[in-house]
Amino acid sequence: MPTTDPLPKGGRRRRQLPVWQESILLVVVAVLLAVVVKTFFVQAFYIPSGSMEPSMLVDDKILVQKVSYWGGDVRRGDIVVFDDPGGWLGPEDSQPAGNVLQRGLEKVGLLPSGGHLIKRVVGVGGDHVTCCTDSRLTVNGRTIQEPYVLDPTATKDTRFDVVVPKGSLWVMGDNRGNSLASPQHITDPGRGFIRESSVVGKAWLRVWPLKRAGFVDGTDAFADVKKP
């Protein structure tokens, strides 16, 4: 004797979408979730140069987290990814992804993005930063020991004495002998400062290569620096 499935409560049977429509819906939902994650939580980037060696190597793939900066609290010692302040990137570094698919995947955060810079924050708004005493930075009168720097003597001929404006940052690469950062742009219209609002996020997790995968270590090098 044939049987039929009982009708749901209310007497109407739910209409099921065709497979192709369900597939499209799933793709749309996945893309929207990826955009939300990229916008508010985590974004993928790759390291294009050796300016952050030994902390970051060329072609490292990293995740940058944005939660720490929801309140805009960028701290000294943070390794940050930020938008080009203007003229810091060469033409080859500013090129978009090679094809439409890659550009689309970058937009939704499913492919590591280029066209940004990554440096270490050594001065925040109000800080008095000078260089160099025995090849070392001084921040608010405190000489900084920087164990993460590849070659401390690379700054022996570097000279600057700046007060960081409110809402701005002073940044440098860990590979001081091969890094175009704030000191090298001090004669630019922006005087080498970057806007805190241009920061995309804080380096959080190295995901590639696998043998170097792991969380990006922080630093206590600036722990004794007093507020300006």
Backbone bond lengths (Angstrom), bond angles and torsions (degrees), N, CA, C in turn:
res aa  C-N    CA-C-N  psi(-1)  N-CA   C-N-CA  omega(-1)  CA-C   N-CA-C  phi
1 M - - - 1.458 - - 1.529 108.31 -
2 P 1.350 121.22 123.06 1.462 122.59 -176.83 1.517 111.44 -64.56
3 T 1.282 113.30 146.88 1.469 118.72 178.14 1.518 109.01 -124.79
4 T 1.289 115.84 160.24 1.480 121.55 176.46 1.512 107.89 -129.74
5 D 1.331 114.08 152.16 1.467 118.65 177.10 1.514 108.91 -67.16
6 P 1.317 115.97 141.48 1.465 118.91 178.65 1.512 110.65 -63.81
7 L 1.309 116.27 144.49 1.457 120.91 177.34 1.522 109.84 -70.85
8 P 1.324 117.56 143.53 1.468 119.14 176.06 1.512 110.22 -64.47
9 K 1.304 115.46 165.57 1.445 121.05 -179.17 1.526 109.19 -58.48
10 G 1.318 117.70 133.15 1.450 122.51 -175.32 1.504 112.54 102.62
11 G 1.371 116.76 -14.36 1.453 120.59 171.97 1.508 115.15 87.06
12 R 1.367 118.71 6.70 1.461 119.97 -179.56 1.522 110.22 -116.89
13 R 1.299 115.59 135.25 1.458 120.54 177.88 1.537 109.28 -85.02
14 R 1.370 117.36 133.03 1.460 120.92 -179.39 1.524 110.22 -68.23
15 R 1.302 115.49 134.22 1.451 120.39 -179.19 1.523 109.48 -84.29
16 Q 1.325 116.94 128.36 1.462 121.70 -178.55 1.518 109.77 -94.29
17 L 1.367 115.43 137.23 1.456 119.90 179.47 1.513 110.50 -72.18
18 P 1.317 117.63 148.36 1.463 120.53 172.10 1.528 109.77 -60.68
19 V 1.330 115.68 156.94 1.463 120.70 -176.54 1.524 111.16 -58.09
20 W 1.320 118.14 -41.87 1.461 119.93 -176.56 1.516 111.29 -66.02
21 Q 1.334 117.34 -34.77 1.458 119.82 177.60 1.522 111.13 -70.99
22 E 1.327 117.03 -38.99 1.471 120.49 176.94 1.529 110.34 -62.24
23 S 1.335 115.89 -39.83 1.469 119.98 -179.84 1.524 110.85 -63.24
24 I 1.330 116.21 -44.62 1.466 119.93 178.60 1.521 110.55 -62.68
25 L 1.331 116.49 -42.19 1.461 120.88 179.82 1.523 110.96 -61.43
26 L 1.330 116.83 -42.91 1.462 120.44 179.24 1.522 111.30 -63.29
27 V 1.340 116.75 -41.24 1.468 120.13 178.98 1.525 110.28 -63.68
28 V 1.331 116.93 -43.77 1.464 121.04 180.00 1.526 110.82 -61.75
29 V 1.331 116.76 -44.90 1.460 120.94 179.25 1.531 110.51 -62.82
30 A 1.345 117.06 -42.22 1.462 121.04 179.92 1.528 111.14 -62.54
31 V 1.335 116.69 -42.77 1.461 120.72 178.88 1.525 111.05 -64.17
32 L 1.323 116.82 -44.12 1.463 120.49 179.05 1.524 111.39 -61.28
33 L 1.337 116.16 -42.22 1.464 119.85 177.74 1.527 110.68 -63.36
34 A 1.343 116.45 -40.89 1.460 120.14 179.18 1.521 111.01 -62.82
35 V 1.328 116.87 -40.75 1.467 120.98 178.95 1.523 110.65 -64.50
36 V 1.318 117.27 -41.92 1.463 121.19 179.03 1.524 110.52 -63.67
37 V 1.338 116.46 -44.67 1.469 120.60 179.17 1.521 110.41 -61.68
38 K 1.355 116.73 -45.54 1.463 120.72 -179.68 1.525 111.15 -63.04
39 T 1.310 117.22 -42.00 1.460 121.39 -174.77 1.522 112.44 -69.37
40 F 1.324 117.05 -39.84 1.464 119.84 -170.54 1.532 115.51 -113.69
41 F 1.327 118.43 -19.50 1.461 118.60 -169.94 1.522 114.65 -123.76
42 V 1.320 118.74 -65.47 1.465 121.84 -171.60 1.519 109.49 -139.55
43 Q 1.344 116.01 142.84 1.460 120.73 176.62 1.524 108.75 -139.52
44 A 1.327 116.57 145.97 1.459 122.12 -178.66 1.524 110.86 -94.23
45 F 1.333 116.17 140.39 1.458 122.68 176.74 1.521 109.17 -141.09
46 Y 1.337 115.72 163.85 1.452 119.85 172.23 1.523 108.87 -124.26
47 I 1.338 116.46 157.35 1.457 122.19 -177.42 1.532 108.51 -92.88
48 P 1.337 118.34 115.63 1.463 120.31 -173.28 1.526 115.13 -87.90
49 S 1.336 117.77 -15.15 1.468 119.50 -173.93 1.526 110.20 -144.38
50 G 1.337 114.72 177.30 1.461 120.03 -179.49 1.505 113.83 -93.49
51 S 1.338 118.76 17.52 1.464 120.83 -173.99 1.523 113.60 -69.55
52 M 1.347 117.16 -17.78 1.466 119.65 -179.44 1.530 112.46 -109.22
53 E 1.323 117.84 14.23 1.467 119.66 175.99 1.527 109.37 -65.18
54 P 1.323 118.86 144.48 1.461 128.56 3.81 1.530 114.21 -89.90
55 S 1.342 117.56 -0.39 1.470 119.51 -177.40 1.524 111.37 -65.64
56 M 1.333 116.72 -40.26 1.462 122.76 -179.48 1.519 108.60 -132.13
57 L 1.325 116.83 134.98 1.452 121.42 179.62 1.525 110.19 -107.46
58 V 1.320 115.37 159.22 1.463 120.72 179.96 1.530 110.42 -56.14
59 D 1.325 115.43 133.06 1.470 124.69 178.55 1.528 114.20 74.77
60 D 1.333 118.02 6.24 1.469 118.80 169.14 1.523 108.72 -58.05
61 K 1.322 116.04 140.55 1.466 121.24 174.76 1.524 107.21 -105.78
62 I 1.308 116.89 125.73 1.464 120.52 -175.81 1.518 110.90 -128.55
63 L 1.327 114.18 158.81 1.458 121.23 170.21 1.518 108.11 -107.90
64 V 1.311 115.28 134.78 1.461 122.35 178.64 1.518 108.03 -109.57
65 Q 1.331 116.20 126.01 1.459 119.15 179.95 1.520 110.31 -97.83
66 K 1.328 115.57 144.83 1.463 121.76 -174.28 1.523 113.39 -109.17
67 V 1.331 116.51 -10.34 1.460 120.71 -174.76 1.526 111.17 -60.60
68 S 1.346 116.68 -40.03 1.465 120.34 -177.24 1.515 112.71 -60.02
69 Y 1.338 116.65 -25.46 1.458 119.94 -174.66 1.516 113.45 -107.58
70 W 1.315 117.11 15.92 1.466 118.53 174.99 1.523 110.58 -57.52
71 G 1.326 116.08 -32.57 1.458 120.04 178.05 1.512 113.08 -95.27
72 G 1.347 117.06 3.27 1.458 121.49 178.37 1.507 114.63 77.08
73 D 1.328 118.18 19.90 1.461 121.93 -173.93 1.526 111.16 -91.76
74 V 1.343 117.12 74.47 1.463 121.28 174.49 1.526 107.99 -77.57
75 R 1.329 116.52 136.37 1.461 120.69 -174.98 1.521 111.57 -116.74
76 R 1.315 115.80 153.77 1.456 120.77 173.73 1.533 109.41 -58.90
77 G 1.315 115.52 138.35 1.463 120.74 179.87 1.508 113.83 94.10
78 D 1.340 117.84 -17.22 1.469 120.23 178.70 1.528 110.16 -66.34
79 I 1.322 115.89 141.67 1.462 121.26 169.41 1.521 106.39 -94.18
80 V 1.331 116.11 118.79 1.465 119.97 -172.39 1.523 111.05 -123.04
81 V 1.326 114.61 149.23 1.466 122.54 169.98 1.522 106.85 -101.36
82 F 1.338 116.78 134.47 1.462 119.83 -177.04 1.525 110.54 -144.49
83 D 1.328 114.81 159.94 1.455 121.50 177.52 1.526 109.80 -70.47
84 D 1.308 115.60 150.02 1.460 121.07 177.46 1.534 110.03 -59.31
85 P 1.345 117.92 121.80 1.476 119.66 179.26 1.525 112.58 -67.11
86 G 1.328 116.15 -15.11 1.462 120.36 -178.63 1.512 111.11 126.79
87 G 1.339 116.01 101.72 1.452 120.11 177.16 1.515 115.62 86.73
88 W 1.329 117.65 2.94 1.461 119.05 177.41 1.516 111.59 -79.17
89 L 1.318 117.39 -29.98 1.455 122.10 179.40 1.519 109.83 -96.24
90 G 1.334 115.36 139.64 1.449 119.55 174.43 1.519 111.05 -77.04
91 P 1.334 118.01 169.80 1.468 121.42 -179.15 1.521 112.85 -57.01
92 E 1.339 116.34 -38.22 1.468 119.17 -178.89 1.520 111.87 -69.03
93 D 1.341 116.94 -28.38 1.470 120.46 -180.00 1.517 111.79 -82.35
94 S 1.321 117.46 -19.42 1.458 121.52 -176.65 1.523 113.26 -94.32
95 Q 1.326 116.30 -1.08 1.455 119.41 -178.10 1.518 110.93 -66.09
96 P 1.343 118.21 137.96 1.462 120.34 175.95 1.521 110.85 -70.33
97 A 1.320 116.42 169.97 1.461 121.34 177.90 1.524 110.11 -55.77
98 G 1.334 115.80 155.68 1.444 121.68 -169.22 1.508 116.99 -64.02
99 N 1.322 119.91 -30.86 1.461 120.24 -177.52 1.521 110.04 -142.34
100 V 1.329 114.51 173.99 1.464 120.41 -175.43 1.523 111.61 -61.26
101 L 1.330 117.25 -41.40 1.460 120.70 -179.78 1.521 111.23 -61.63
102 Q 1.348 116.66 -45.82 1.464 120.05 179.68 1.517 111.45 -63.61
103 R 1.332 116.55 -40.15 1.461 119.25 179.16 1.525 110.89 -65.30
104 G 1.326 115.65 -38.52 1.456 119.10 177.61 1.518 112.48 -64.67
105 L 1.341 116.22 -42.60 1.468 120.24 179.11 1.524 111.07 -65.84
106 E 1.345 117.43 -35.16 1.455 120.08 175.23 1.525 110.95 -63.16
107 K 1.327 116.25 -42.69 1.457 120.85 -177.51 1.520 112.41 -59.29
108 V 1.335 116.76 -37.04 1.465 119.66 -177.28 1.527 111.82 -95.81
109 G 1.351 117.20 3.37 1.452 120.14 175.33 1.510 115.07 83.30
110 L 1.345 117.94 15.55 1.459 120.68 -179.77 1.521 112.38 -96.26
111 L 1.343 117.04 0.94 1.459 122.15 176.61 1.520 107.02 -140.40
112 P 1.350 118.18 136.66 1.462 119.61 -179.46 1.520 111.86 -56.36
113 S 1.318 115.96 136.18 1.454 121.74 -176.55 1.516 111.49 -88.70
114 G 1.336 115.46 149.71 1.450 122.23 170.20 1.522 108.79 -111.93
115 G 1.352 115.56 -168.20 1.454 119.19 176.69 1.507 114.73 76.08
116 H 1.330 117.73 14.24 1.462 121.77 177.01 1.529 108.79 -124.69
117 L 1.319 115.78 173.28 1.461 121.21 176.18 1.514 109.38 -120.22
118 I 1.333 115.30 154.90 1.468 120.80 176.58 1.527 108.07 -132.01
119 K 1.318 116.13 124.68 1.462 122.17 -178.65 1.532 108.57 -146.29
120 R 1.329 114.27 173.89 1.464 120.37 176.67 1.528 109.66 -101.57
121 V 1.313 116.18 135.12 1.467 121.12 178.24 1.529 108.71 -78.14
122 V 1.338 116.59 123.67 1.469 120.16 177.29 1.522 111.63 -115.97
123 G 1.328 116.55 -6.69 1.454 119.53 176.99 1.516 111.24 -153.75
124 V 1.343 116.54 135.31 1.468 121.50 177.55 1.527 108.55 -112.99
125 G 1.323 115.96 176.45 1.457 120.59 -175.86 1.516 113.98 -50.06
126 G 1.329 116.50 126.59 1.463 122.35 179.54 1.517 114.23 94.74
127 D 1.330 118.41 -16.77 1.465 121.51 -177.50 1.528 111.80 -69.34
128 H 1.325 114.94 144.23 1.464 122.54 172.45 1.523 106.73 -102.55
129 V 1.334 116.32 110.43 1.469 121.65 -174.83 1.517 108.60 -115.38
130 T 1.344 116.16 128.56 1.459 120.47 177.75 1.523 109.91 -130.20
131 C 1.311 115.35 159.26 1.459 122.39 178.03 1.521 108.08 -150.89
132 C 1.267 119.73 138.82 1.468 124.72 -1.23 1.517 108.14 -138.96
133 T 1.301 116.50 142.20 1.455 123.41 174.66 1.511 107.92 -104.96
134 D 1.335 116.66 112.39 1.468 120.54 -175.00 1.523 110.44 52.89
135 S 1.339 115.98 42.88 1.476 123.49 179.01 1.523 112.58 66.33
136 R 1.322 118.34 20.12 1.465 120.93 -179.17 1.518 111.17 -120.16
137 L 1.334 113.47 148.68 1.458 120.76 174.82 1.519 110.43 -73.56
138 T 1.324 114.73 153.64 1.460 120.88 169.64 1.526 107.28 -126.42
139 V 1.322 116.12 126.88 1.462 121.49 179.63 1.529 107.97 -123.10
140 N 1.324 115.94 118.45 1.474 122.00 -178.46 1.519 111.85 51.70
141 G 1.336 114.93 40.67 1.455 120.86 176.58 1.512 115.22 84.95
142 R 1.323 118.05 -3.00 1.464 122.30 -178.17 1.529 109.76 -104.35
143 T 1.348 116.69 123.22 1.460 120.69 175.78 1.520 109.53 -74.40
144 I 1.329 116.34 131.64 1.464 122.03 -172.48 1.524 111.25 -100.21
145 Q 1.323 116.03 126.14 1.464 122.22 170.79 1.525 107.25 -88.36
146 E 1.328 117.28 121.25 1.462 121.30 -174.35 1.534 111.07 -120.71
147 P 1.314 118.07 87.34 1.469 120.84 -177.02 1.522 114.03 -67.62
148 Y 1.322 117.41 -16.53 1.465 121.92 -177.62 1.527 112.59 -83.00
149 V 1.336 118.70 -10.29 1.467 121.83 -177.32 1.523 109.95 -74.84
150 L 1.328 116.49 134.19 1.463 121.11 -176.27 1.521 111.83 -64.77
151 D 1.339 116.70 -49.30 1.459 120.92 -179.08 1.525 108.67 -138.65
152 P 1.332 116.88 96.93 1.468 119.91 -176.87 1.526 113.64 -58.27
153 T 1.336 117.71 -28.34 1.467 120.10 -177.44 1.528 112.05 -74.71
154 A 1.334 117.42 -7.92 1.466 120.12 -178.05 1.523 111.70 -65.90
155 T 1.325 117.84 -19.07 1.475 120.76 -178.68 1.532 112.34 -100.69
156 K 1.327 117.46 11.58 1.472 118.86 -174.47 1.530 112.71 -62.01
157 D 1.336 116.76 -26.37 1.463 119.92 179.19 1.531 112.36 -105.04
158 T 1.317 117.27 7.92 1.464 121.08 179.72 1.522 109.46 -85.90
159 R 1.334 115.77 132.98 1.453 119.89 179.85 1.524 110.09 -132.13
160 F 1.320 116.24 125.03 1.460 120.56 169.22 1.517 109.04 -158.37
161 D 1.289 115.08 155.39 1.469 122.65 -179.22 1.527 105.80 -147.32
162 V 1.338 116.15 100.36 1.465 119.92 -172.48 1.524 110.63 -130.49
163 V 1.319 114.39 153.87 1.463 122.28 168.03 1.524 106.19 -113.74
164 V 1.319 116.15 121.43 1.462 121.24 -174.44 1.530 109.55 -74.99
165 P 1.332 118.13 124.34 1.475 119.86 178.97 1.530 111.43 -64.42
166 K 1.302 115.96 155.20 1.453 121.37 176.14 1.529 109.98 -59.21
167 G 1.337 116.55 135.06 1.455 121.08 -179.77 1.510 113.79 82.88
168 S 1.345 116.98 6.24 1.466 121.39 -179.29 1.525 110.33 -122.66
169 L 1.343 115.33 171.89 1.459 122.46 -179.01 1.522 109.19 -137.90
170 W 1.331 114.69 153.52 1.468 121.76 171.80 1.523 106.19 -114.95
171 V 1.330 116.80 124.30 1.468 120.54 -172.07 1.524 110.70 -125.98
172 M 1.335 114.95 151.65 1.463 121.54 177.28 1.526 108.83 -144.03
173 G 1.336 115.56 155.73 1.453 120.34 174.02 1.519 110.70 -84.62
174 D 1.326 116.61 157.05 1.463 119.77 177.52 1.529 111.60 -75.19
175 N 1.320 116.63 -23.30 1.457 122.04 174.58 1.526 107.39 -94.87
176 R 1.317 115.57 78.76 1.465 120.95 -168.43 1.531 113.19 -61.91
177 G 1.326 117.02 -24.44 1.457 119.86 179.15 1.512 113.48 -81.93
178 N 1.332 117.58 -7.56 1.465 120.95 -177.18 1.526 109.59 -142.50
179 S 1.326 115.45 51.62 1.460 119.57 -177.27 1.518 110.10 -144.63
180 L 1.331 115.46 124.19 1.463 120.88 174.05 1.522 107.42 -97.75
181 A 1.332 115.52 100.65 1.462 120.89 -174.70 1.532 108.96 -130.19
182 S 1.320 116.81 -150.52 1.468 119.81 -175.88 1.534 113.60 -55.17
183 P 1.341 119.61 -48.22 1.471 118.75 -177.20 1.525 113.55 -59.93
184 Q 1.331 117.19 -35.02 1.457 121.07 -177.73 1.534 112.18 -77.55
185 H 1.336 117.14 -11.56 1.464 121.20 -179.88 1.525 111.80 -114.47
186 I 1.326 116.19 21.36 1.462 120.34 -174.79 1.532 111.95 -67.90
187 T 1.329 116.70 -20.81 1.467 119.21 178.47 1.532 112.08 -93.68
188 D 1.329 117.79 -0.58 1.466 121.14 176.76 1.528 109.98 -69.12
189 P 1.330 117.40 165.24 1.477 119.09 175.44 1.526 113.67 -55.09
190 G 1.352 116.54 -33.88 1.468 120.16 178.89 1.510 114.04 -84.13
191 R 1.351 117.07 0.26 1.478 124.47 176.83 1.531 113.24 58.05
192 G 1.337 117.01 23.81 1.460 120.30 175.60 1.515 114.78 88.39
193 F 1.327 117.26 -7.18 1.462 120.29 179.17 1.531 109.94 -82.90
194 I 1.322 115.99 148.71 1.463 119.96 172.49 1.529 108.27 -116.46
195 R 1.312 115.87 147.61 1.469 120.12 179.58 1.523 109.56 -73.61
196 E 1.301 115.94 137.08 1.461 119.79 176.81 1.530 110.55 -60.06
197 S 1.313 116.55 -30.98 1.468 120.80 -179.99 1.523 112.78 -69.79
198 S 1.346 117.61 -14.69 1.460 120.51 179.56 1.524 112.42 -84.20
199 V 1.332 116.56 -7.20 1.472 120.53 -179.02 1.528 109.86 -73.08
200 V 1.321 115.48 126.34 1.469 121.43 178.70 1.524 110.54 -80.25
201 G 1.326 116.59 -41.46 1.455 119.87 -179.24 1.513 111.64 174.59
202 K 1.299 115.03 -175.81 1.464 123.40 -175.53 1.525 110.18 -106.96
203 A 1.346 116.31 132.16 1.463 120.23 177.75 1.528 109.17 -57.57
204 W 1.324 115.28 129.09 1.462 120.11 -170.20 1.532 113.54 -126.24
205 L 1.336 116.25 -47.94 1.466 119.44 -172.47 1.523 109.86 -142.67
206 R 1.340 115.99 128.98 1.461 120.96 172.71 1.529 107.61 -90.93
207 V 1.331 116.70 122.00 1.463 120.16 -176.17 1.524 112.73 -106.68
208 W 1.338 117.13 -13.72 1.459 120.71 179.39 1.518 109.01 -154.40
209 P 1.333 116.92 139.48 1.470 129.54 2.04 1.525 112.42 -72.89
210 L 1.320 114.74 156.03 1.461 120.23 -173.96 1.525 112.35 -59.88
211 K 1.331 117.55 -34.23 1.466 119.63 -177.09 1.527 111.96 -69.17
212 R 1.330 116.80 -16.39 1.464 120.57 177.37 1.518 112.08 -115.05
213 A 1.316 116.48 11.40 1.463 120.15 -177.83 1.525 110.71 -65.03
214 G 1.304 115.76 144.88 1.462 120.62 177.99 1.511 111.06 153.46
215 F 1.314 115.53 175.22 1.457 120.53 -179.16 1.521 110.52 -70.49
216 V 1.310 115.65 145.86 1.465 121.93 177.89 1.526 108.01 -77.71
217 D 1.315 115.65 122.62 1.462 120.27 -176.07 1.528 111.45 -69.20
218 G 1.308 115.24 143.23 1.456 120.89 173.64 1.516 110.06 -86.20
219 T 1.322 116.60 -172.64 1.463 120.96 179.31 1.521 109.61 -143.83
220 D 1.328 115.36 148.11 1.463 120.04 174.32 1.528 110.87 -108.63
221 A 1.335 115.93 19.08 1.465 120.67 -176.39 1.523 112.49 -59.56
222 F 1.343 117.23 -27.66 1.466 121.31 -176.13 1.525 112.20 -104.79
223 A 1.318 116.51 12.38 1.475 120.42 -173.52 1.525 112.64 -61.63
224 D 1.324 117.40 -31.68 1.470 120.70 -176.78 1.527 113.92 -93.14
225 V 1.335 116.38 2.75 1.459 118.77 -179.98 1.537 109.33 -75.76
226 K 1.301 115.92 127.89 1.457 120.62 -179.73 1.525 110.58 -85.15
227 K 1.315 115.52 157.53 1.454 119.66 176.79 1.518 110.04 -64.29
228 P 1.335 117.40 146.34 1.476 119.09 -179.19 1.524 111.37 -67.41
